[in-house]
Amino acid sequence: MRWRRILLGGVLAIGVVTAMFTWSVDRVETGDKDLPTQVKDYMKWHHINGVALVSGKKGQPVVVKNKETSNKEKVVEANRLFPIASLQKIMTGTAIYKLKQTGQLDWNTSLSTYYPQIPGSKSITIRELLNHTSGLINNARPDSPLKGEKEQTAFMLKHIKYDHLHTWDYQDIDYELLAAIISKQTHLSYNDYIKQTFAGPLNLRQIKDFSEVAKNEVPQPVNNVSWHEVTVTTSSDFGAGNLFMSPKDYWKFINQAVLKNPKMINTFSQQTQHEEVAYFGGVYFHNNVIAGNGSIPGYNSCFIANYKTNETVMMFSNNIDYWDLKEDSDYILHHYVGYRPEFRF
């Protein structure tokens, strides 16, 4: 049984997990020979079916695997496609940054420049889409998978709502709109732009839109989530979860396109100043750390990276739920990157 947070007098107590281990709470250095073993022990103790990638020599990931099933269809592999869900948001955010760098748009560009028919679009900026303060809401799901970008965009626009509150609200619609803006601005489909900008230059061999993925290419969820539900969810998360990638290729993207771009990271970090939540461009910020979670029915993943040292830990699992994911990412943040878990995302 996995340890979970318990509510004590209104305070979330996370010491239960920590008390079960004798590991030092000090920051674990990248060169620590025991780090992969520690991660393996954590996954085994918590019955996490999946893989973790940990910083190794010369920036290469050390792959840590833990199997909680003998069913080969449900085993997560580092070179096997996996729905990255909201971990895709940093790809969309990075793509928007590249358009800004070439003068094609700006943080203050109004949403009405691209979609004047959206309520409140004149008062919504690219910046607000990037930090989830647009006031837009859309939690609708189609009955069947959406086919193509045109249908995805039409569904998004049909179900969009505006609450007039420009306060923090984590909504996929913000990044769905950013994906649509990328398409309008570049005159390419969002998927084509992502592949042209990242897949080719970074030699990403395992990256596909949901519509290109066959069921047998992906580890199936351990907990009886149907493939239909997976494809419906990923099809409607255009720009915010429609892509499947292998863990190794996602590692390559983070380490080469994000961590090796300190100017972008610093720009994103500056945009979080004085915000209610330190989030921008698809990642959360805390001191020298960026982090993100990805969650759809049946699949959960996270990454945490110190952008000063490039120290990175990622985890991909198909048998934990969202709250387990939050617990795991907090623990990784605390033990492997060196910050106390009062930092929440």
Rosetta blueprint (number, residue, H / E / L):
1 M L
2 R L
3 W L
4 R L
5 R L
6 I E
7 L E
8 L E
9 G L
10 G L
11 V E
12 L E
13 A E
14 I L
15 G H
16 V H
17 V H
18 T H
19 A H
20 M L
21 F L
22 T L
23 W L
24 S L
25 V L
26 D L
27 R L
28 V L
29 E L
30 T L
31 G L
32 D L
33 K L
34 D L
35 L H
36 P H
37 T H
38 Q H
39 V H
40 K H
41 D H
42 Y H
43 M H
44 K H
45 W H
46 H L
47 H L
48 I L
49 N L
50 G E
51 V E
52 A E
53 L E
54 V E
55 S E
56 G L
57 K H
58 K H
59 G H
60 Q L
61 P E
62 V E
63 V E
64 V E
65 K E
66 N E
67 K L
68 E L
69 T L
70 S L
71 N L
72 K H
73 E H
74 K H
75 V L
76 V L
77 E L
78 A L
79 N L
80 R L
81 L L
82 F E
83 P E
84 I L
85 A H
86 S H
87 L H
88 Q H
89 K H
90 I H
91 M H
92 T H
93 G H
94 T H
95 A H
96 I H
97 Y H
98 K H
99 L H
100 K H
101 Q H
102 T L
103 G L
104 Q L
105 L L
106 D L
107 W L
108 N L
109 T L
110 S E
111 L H
112 S H
113 T H
114 Y L
115 Y L
116 P L
117 Q L
118 I L
119 P L
120 G L
121 S H
122 K H
123 S H
124 I L
125 T E
126 I H
127 R H
128 E H
129 L H
130 L H
131 N L
132 H L
133 T L
134 S L
135 G L
136 L E
137 I E
138 N L
139 N L
140 A L
141 R L
142 P L
143 D L
144 S L
145 P L
146 L L
147 K L
148 G H
149 E H
150 K H
151 E H
152 Q H
153 T H
154 A H
155 F H
156 M H
157 L H
158 K H
159 H L
160 I L
161 K E
162 Y E
163 D L
164 H L
165 L L
166 H L
167 T L
168 W L
169 D L
170 Y L
171 Q L
172 D H
173 I H
174 D H
175 Y H
176 E H
177 L H
178 L H
179 A H
180 A H
181 I H
182 I H
183 S H
184 K H
185 Q H
186 T H
187 H L
188 L L
189 S L
190 Y H
191 N H
192 D H
193 Y H
194 I H
195 K H
196 Q H
197 T H
198 F H
199 A H
200 G H
201 P H
202 L H
203 N L
204 L L
205 R L
206 Q L
207 I E
208 K E
209 D E
210 F H
211 S H
212 E H
213 V L
214 A L
215 K H
216 N H
217 E H
218 V L
219 P L
220 Q L
221 P L
222 V L
223 N L
224 N L
225 V L
226 S L
227 W H
228 H H
229 E H
230 V H
231 T H
232 V H
233 T H
234 T H
235 S H
236 S L
237 D L
238 F L
239 G L
240 A L
241 G L
242 N L
243 L E
244 F E
245 M E
246 S L
247 P H
248 K H
249 D H
250 Y H
251 W H
252 K H
253 F H
254 I H
255 N H
256 Q H
257 A H
258 V H
259 L L
260 K L
261 N L
262 P H
263 K H
264 M H
265 I H
266 N H
267 T H
268 F H
269 S H
270 Q H
271 Q H
272 T L
273 Q L
274 H L
275 E L
276 E L
277 V L
278 A L
279 Y E
280 F E
281 G L
282 G L
283 V E
284 Y E
285 F E
286 H E
287 N L
288 N L
289 V E
290 I E
291 A E
292 G E
293 N E
294 G E
295 S E
296 I E
297 P L
298 G L
299 Y E
300 N E
301 S E
302 C E
303 F E
304 I E
305 A E
306 N E
307 Y L
308 K L
309 T L
310 N L
311 E L
312 T E
313 V E
314 M E
315 M E
316 F E
317 S E
318 N L
319 N L
320 I L
321 D L
322 Y H
323 W H
324 D H
325 L H
326 K H
327 E H
328 D H
329 S H
330 D H
331 Y H
332 I H
333 L H
334 H H
335 H H
336 Y H
337 V H
338 G L
339 Y L
340 R L
341 P L
342 E L
343 F L
344 R L
345 F L
